[in-house]
Amino acid sequence: MKTTFKLFFSLFLTATLMLGCEKSEENSDDNIDPNTSTSGGNTAIGKGEAGVTGIAGIDAWDKLSTTEKDRIKSWNTIFMHQSVGGDLEDGANNNGFKFEYFDLNEKPTKGLSGNVFSTSNGNPLGKIAEFKQNTLAHKSIIKIAIFKFGYADINDGNLEQVKTAYKQLIDDLRSQVSGLRFVHITPPLIYIVTKDDGNAAKMKMATWMKDTFKTQDSIFDLQEVESDNGSCKLGSVWTICDKYRSTARCPSKNQGIDAPEGQGHLCESAASRISKAFLYSIYQAGK
């Protein structure tokens, strides 16, 4: 009798341990199916619509129903950036769409997730490498990936090199992460009043981005929005409009007050307005 009981108990314990291992494996990052799981932000995504979202995206977002807007909360999206990207996050949060924190270990399973590059501004190739690492770390979870350059990342000297590296990044991720959608963001402009300090190069990057990706992906044309489609400019070079930039009368929520020239953070009220077009570009990627 004792022998029979011991045998039964041993078989029961073995089965329990095996079941526990199976459940643990099923809950791992690599075993989450982003198209069928309904946990956290892992819900089905639509076909999306490629194209460019600019100023008109603000009104388009306002016209969406609450139900349609809330759909983007259910798509696991990662957004990596610095400074001006933080302004966009703050603006989105003011509109009721918070980006939760994620990193290499913290899984982006809550829908919208964001993080600041550890790579410094002015090092676009380092940011590209960091973005790729973070995307691949969660490739079985994420549905939409958003990379944003900083206003100090692109200049005449590195423009072609950055184009090549960014295109390689997107090609690599598109081939390695099945079904991944992208939102491209045109590089933010700085405020110029005496001379151009890189905005012409950023404009060239924006034109290239739109020409290269607009038939496949969603593009948020931040430059169009923050320059009022070029109405704010020095000569032929676009600049962020004075009414949108961070000043003492309207500072950035978390970036402080900009210098008289050479920076391009968004004042909080402008960030709240401009972020609507950003949110609409995400909606376009997965609707």
Helices and strands as residue ranges (DSSP letters): H 2-26, G 29-31, E 51-53, H 56-63, H 66-70, G 71-74, E 77-81, H 84-94, E 100-101, E 112-116, H 124-137, E 144-147, H 159-176, E 181-185, H 199-213, E 218-220, H 222-226, E 233-234, E 237-238, H 268-286
